[in-house]
Amino acid sequence: MAITGIGGTSALTLLTIGDMRNQLDDLQRQLGSGMKSTSYAGLGLDRGLSVGLRSQLSSIDGYQQSITQVGVRLDLMQTALGQFSQITQSTKSTIVQSQFALNGKTQTQDQINSKAVLDQMLGLLNTGADGRYLFSGRSVAQVPVETSDHILNGDGLKAGLKQIIDERRQADLGSGTGRVTVGGSGTQVSLTEDAGIYGMKLVGATTNASGATVTGPSPSPATLTVDLGGTNPNPGDVVSFTFKMPDGTTRDLKLTATTASPPGDGQFTIGATSTDTATNLQGALSQGVSTMAQTELVAASAVQAGNDFFNTDANHPPQRVDGPPFDTATQAKDGTSADTVSWYMGDNATDDPRSTAQARVDTSQTVSYGARANEEALRNSIQNVALFVATSFSPSDPNSQGQYQALTQRLNASLVGSANQQSVTDLSGELAGAQTAINNAKDRHSQSSTTLTNLLQSIEGAPQELVASQILALQTSLQATLQTTALLLKTSLVNYL
């Protein structure tokens, strides 16, 4: 009988034990790390799917980081706009309720206090986050707006708002009557406006006086004539003249016929003849035009100066009176960066401000959330508060109170705005739309991330219960194999004899 040695069998068994030991080490690694393999090769046919899933998760993570960053910026912008709106409303109330009391100064206390309000509003527009300014359009590294000192008082050789107001005032007032000349002859009274863009402009006249006629205004330089004819007006008859102010508003000057002599404000005395009455009407008209020029016109001129200074963009530079001399100027000229302060220093293009900052929040979704400090709603508030702060009045001028009332009336109306004007609420609403879009994308990515992570875990992850049971089974098998091998190694020929 042939006897087979155990050497070959033992060697095979030892190899098996080594393999089992390697398997046990791998299972213990899986139990510790929770992962099936340390490389994609160990995933077998699922390695391609694993790579794809990880790529998708990486993209989602990038989108989520962008969403978080943009979300912070939008939150800061909304906070700034909310405070800006509150300040605007509060200032509007202040202007409406403001009383004219100079107390020996050249400004009311409300005007003086509003300087701090202007500083606060400008500070809000200079809000920044993570190294970029939020209201500069594409120029994220540029401070959006100038300091109130430079805006109001200028910077070196560069004119500020106060100088622009003064130059425009001189140009609109002319010799003191708003660039309008009152004349007349016989039964006629005439008004003639200066050529050029400055001063009051004639719109028309009406009268209910029997026999009176109105002619004009004729072509430039416009002339308007009221002819009383041969019949005297009756007491209470009215002659009304309408003027267009520099800011585009219109004002009426109504003169009422009276038998009183001297007449009261807004009246003219009926004379013995219509020629005498026309002379009296001419005098009343001269006084009325002068008063209107020194009150309504001065206020309207300041408002238009504000438009010339603030309402600018890349295609519309600030406008300056083409002087000196200013009181006889007829045309405007473009302000330059060398002679006029630019209150807004950010991206000054004319395209949609929202498009100046964009963030990709999904494969095919981009959210626009840019803003410029010179947008209508923001500019309008800054402009009106700055005008309130910049204007001053002479305590000795009897027309100062009328100027102040005319100015505050205009500023209040401008701060209220019109239906077709952009409001801060409109701007905030557009940004709220961007917030909604990124929040929806964030929720969508969170759901996708959870689904993809679970799928990836099912591919790469090692189920702890299964691995533990495999370890126990392998340990049992390994123990049995080791015991068997040990017995075989102890076997000799003596055991068979």
LUMSEDREN-709923 format. One record per residue (C-alpha): residue in one letter; x, y, z. Coordinates in steps of 0.5 Angstrom, whole numbers, plus 500, padded with zeros to 3 digits. Each point is the difference from the previous one (the first is absolute). Example, Ala and Ser with C-alpha at 12.3 -4.5 7.8 and 13.67 -1.06 7.14 Angstrom:
BEGIN
 res  c1  c2  c3
   A 525 491 516
   S 502 507 498
//
This chain:
BEGIN
 res  c1  c2  c3
   M 500 500 500
   A 503 507 498
   I 500 505 506
   T 499 508 498
   G 504 505 503
   I 496 506 503
   G 505 505 498
   G 497 502 494
   T 493 500 503
   S 503 504 506
   A 503 506 495
   L 493 500 497
   T 497 501 506
   L 504 505 502
   L 499 504 494
   T 492 500 502
   I 502 502 507
   G 504 506 497
   D 494 502 495
   M 495 499 506
   R 504 505 504
   N 500 505 494
   Q 493 500 500
   L 499 500 507
   D 505 507 500
   D 496 503 494
   L 493 498 504
   Q 503 503 506
   R 502 506 496
   Q 493 501 497
   L 497 499 507
   G 504 506 503
   S 500 505 494
   G 493 498 497
   M 502 499 493
   K 501 494 496
   S 506 502 496
   T 506 505 501
   S 500 501 492
   Y 495 500 495
   A 503 494 497
   G 497 496 506
   L 493 502 498
   G 500 496 494
   L 495 501 495
   D 497 506 504
   R 506 504 500
   G 498 504 494
   L 493 502 503
   S 504 502 507
   V 504 505 496
   G 494 503 496
   L 497 501 507
   R 505 503 503
   S 501 505 495
   Q 493 502 500
   L 500 500 508
   S 507 505 499
   S 496 504 495
   I 494 501 505
   D 505 502 505
   G 503 505 496
   Y 493 503 499
   Q 498 500 507
   Q 506 504 502
   S 498 505 494
   I 493 500 503
   T 502 501 507
   Q 505 506 498
   V 495 503 496
   G 495 499 505
   V 504 504 505
   R 501 506 495
   L 492 500 499
   D 499 500 507
   L 504 506 501
   M 498 504 494
   Q 492 499 503
   T 502 502 507
   A 504 506 497
   L 494 502 495
   G 495 499 506
   Q 503 505 504
   F 501 504 494
   S 493 500 499
   Q 498 501 508
   I 505 506 500
   T 497 503 493
   Q 493 500 503
   S 502 503 507
   T 503 506 496
   K 494 501 496
   S 496 501 506
   T 505 504 503
   I 500 505 493
   V 493 500 500
   Q 499 502 507
   S 506 505 500
   Q 499 507 502
   F 504 506 498
   A 504 502 505
   L 507 503 499
   N 502 502 507
   G 505 505 498
   K 503 494 495
   T 500 499 493
   Q 496 493 501
   T 495 497 504
   Q 501 495 505
   D 497 495 496
   Q 505 501 494
   I 506 500 505
   N 497 493 503
   S 499 497 493
   K 508 500 499
   A 501 494 505
   V 494 497 496
   L 503 501 493
   D 507 497 503
   Q 496 494 502
   M 497 499 494
   L 506 500 496
   G 503 495 505
   L 495 495 498
   L 501 501 493
   N 508 498 501
   T 498 494 504
   G 505 494 498
   A 501 493 501
   D 506 495 499
   G 504 505 497
   R 495 503 495
   Y 495 506 500
   L 493 498 499
   F 497 506 497
   S 506 502 495
   G 497 496 494
   R 506 496 496
   S 505 505 504
   V 500 495 506
   A 507 503 503
   Q 498 507 499
   V 496 504 506
   P 493 502 497
   V 499 507 502
   E 504 506 502
   T 500 503 507
   S 495 505 502
   D 505 505 501
   H 503 499 493
   I 492 500 497
   L 498 506 503
   N 506 505 500
   G 505 497 495
   D 507 497 500
   G 505 505 498
   L 499 503 493
   K 494 495 499
   A 493 503 501
   G 495 497 505
   L 493 501 501
   K 500 507 503
   Q 504 503 495
   I 495 497 494
   I 494 502 504
   D 503 507 500
   E 502 501 493
   R 493 497 498
   R 497 505 504
   Q 503 506 497
   A 499 497 493
   D 492 499 502
   L 499 507 503
   G 504 504 495
   S 499 507 503
   G 495 498 505
   T 494 499 496
   G 501 493 497
   R 503 502 494
   V 493 503 498
   T 498 507 498
   V 494 503 501
   G 498 506 496
   G 494 503 497
   S 497 506 496
   G 493 503 500
   T 495 494 502
   Q 505 495 499
   V 504 496 505
   S 506 496 497
   L 504 494 503
   T 507 498 496
   E 504 495 502
   D 508 500 499
   A 503 495 495
   G 503 494 502
   I 499 494 505
   Y 500 504 507
   G 494 504 503
   M 493 500 500
   K 497 498 494
   L 493 502 498
   V 494 495 499
   G 494 505 499
   A 495 504 503
   T 493 500 501
   T 495 506 502
   N 492 500 501
   A 500 508 500
   S 495 502 494
   G 503 503 494
   A 507 497 502
   T 504 496 495
   V 507 496 501
   T 505 499 495
   G 506 495 500
   P 504 498 502
   S 504 501 493
   P 506 496 498
   S 506 501 503
   P 502 504 504
   A 493 499 502
   T 495 507 501
   L 494 499 503
   T 495 506 500
   V 493 502 503
   D 496 506 497
   L 495 502 505
   G 496 504 494
   G 496 506 501
   T 496 497 506
   N 502 500 507
   P 500 493 504
   N 495 499 505
   P 502 500 507
   G 502 492 501
   D 502 499 493
   V 506 496 500
   V 506 500 495
   S 504 494 501
   F 507 498 498
   T 503 493 499
   F 508 499 501
   K 504 494 499
   M 506 500 505
   P 507 497 499
   D 498 493 503
   G 494 499 495
   T 494 502 505
   T 496 506 499
   R 497 505 504
   D 494 505 499
   L 501 508 502
   K 493 502 501
   L 498 507 500
   T 493 503 502
   A 497 506 498
   T 498 505 506
   T 497 507 501
   A 505 500 506
   S 506 505 500
   P 505 498 502
   P 498 493 498
   G 502 494 504
   D 505 494 498
   G 498 497 494
   Q 495 506 498
   F 500 505 495
   T 496 507 500
   I 495 501 495
   G 501 507 497
   A 496 506 497
   T 502 497 493
   S 502 493 498
   T 507 503 498
   D 500 502 508
   T 498 493 502
   A 505 497 495
   T 506 504 503
   N 497 498 507
   L 500 493 498
   Q 507 501 497
   G 503 502 507
   A 496 494 503
   L 503 495 495
   S 507 503 501
   Q 499 499 508
   G 497 493 499
   V 506 498 495
   S 505 502 505
   T 497 497 506
   M 499 493 496
   A 507 501 497
   Q 503 501 507
   T 496 494 503
   E 497 495 496
   L 506 501 495
   V 505 499 505
   A 498 494 502
   A 499 497 494
   S 506 502 497
   A 504 496 506
   V 496 494 499
   Q 502 500 492
   A 507 502 503
   G 499 493 504
   N 498 497 493
   D 506 502 497
   F 505 498 505
   F 497 493 502
   N 496 497 494
   T 506 498 496
   D 503 494 497
   A 505 498 495
   N 496 503 494
   H 498 506 504
   P 505 504 504
   P 498 505 505
   Q 498 507 497
   R 503 507 502
   V 498 507 498
   D 504 502 494
   G 503 506 504
   P 503 505 503
   P 496 504 499
   F 494 496 503
   D 495 505 500
   T 500 501 492
   A 501 493 498
   T 496 496 495
   Q 503 493 500
   A 502 494 504
   K 507 497 500
   D 502 493 502
   G 504 499 506
   T 506 496 500
   S 504 496 505
   A 505 506 501
   D 495 505 502
   T 494 497 503
   V 499 495 505
   S 497 493 498
   W 496 498 506
   Y 499 493 498
   M 507 497 498
   G 498 492 498
   D 498 497 494
   N 496 506 496
   A 498 496 494
   T 492 500 498
   D 499 493 500
   D 495 496 505
   P 504 501 506
   R 498 493 502
   S 504 497 495
   T 506 503 503
   A 501 494 505
   Q 498 493 498
   A 501 493 503
   R 499 493 497
   V 496 496 505
   D 498 494 496
   T 503 497 494
   S 495 505 495
   Q 498 505 505
   T 503 507 502
   V 498 505 505
   S 501 507 499
   Y 500 504 506
   G 504 507 498
   A 499 507 502
   R 502 507 499
   A 500 505 505
   N 497 505 495
   E 494 496 498
   E 494 505 500
   A 497 498 507
   L 507 501 503
   R 502 506 496
   N 493 503 502
   S 501 500 507
   I 507 502 500
   Q 499 506 496
   N 494 502 504
   V 503 500 507
   A 507 503 497
   L 496 506 497
   F 496 501 507
   V 507 500 503
   A 504 504 495
   T 495 506 499
   S 500 506 504
   F 496 506 502
   S 502 507 502
   P 496 503 506
   S 500 507 497
   D 496 497 494
   P 493 501 500
   N 499 495 495
   S 504 495 504
   Q 494 497 503
   G 496 499 493
   Q 507 497 497
   Y 500 495 506
   Q 492 498 499
   A 501 499 493
   L 506 496 501
   T 497 495 505
   Q 494 499 496
   R 504 498 494
   L 504 495 504
   N 495 497 503
   A 496 499 494
   S 506 497 497
   L 502 495 506
   V 493 498 499
   G 501 498 493
   S 495 498 495
   A 497 494 497
   N 505 499 495
   Q 506 501 504
   Q 504 495 503
   S 500 500 507
   V 504 496 505
   T 495 495 501
   D 500 499 493
   L 508 499 500
   S 499 495 507
   G 495 496 496
   E 504 499 494
   L 506 497 505
   A 495 496 504
   G 498 497 493
   A 508 498 500
   Q 499 497 507
   T 495 496 499
   A 503 497 494
   I 506 498 504
   N 496 498 505
   N 497 495 496
   A 506 498 496
   K 503 499 507
   D 494 495 502
   R 501 496 494
   H 507 499 501
   S 499 498 507
   Q 495 495 497
   S 504 497 495
   S 507 500 504
   T 496 496 505
   T 498 495 494
   L 506 500 497
   T 504 499 507
   N 496 494 502
   L 501 497 493
   L 507 501 500
   Q 500 497 507
   S 497 494 498
   I 505 499 495
   E 506 502 504
   G 498 499 507
   A 501 493 503
   P 494 498 504
   Q 502 499 508
   E 495 495 501
   L 502 496 494
   V 508 501 501
   A 499 498 507
   S 497 493 499
   Q 505 499 494
   I 506 501 505
   L 497 495 505
   A 499 495 495
   L 507 501 497
   Q 503 500 507
   T 496 493 502
   S 503 497 493
   L 507 503 501
   Q 500 497 507
   A 497 493 498
   T 506 500 494
   L 505 502 505
   Q 498 495 505
   T 500 495 494
   T 507 502 497
   A 503 500 507
   L 497 492 501
   L 503 499 493
   L 507 503 502
   K 500 495 506
   T 499 494 496
   S 506 495 499
   L 501 493 498
   V 500 498 507
   N 492 502 500
   Y 499 494 495
   L 504 495 503
//
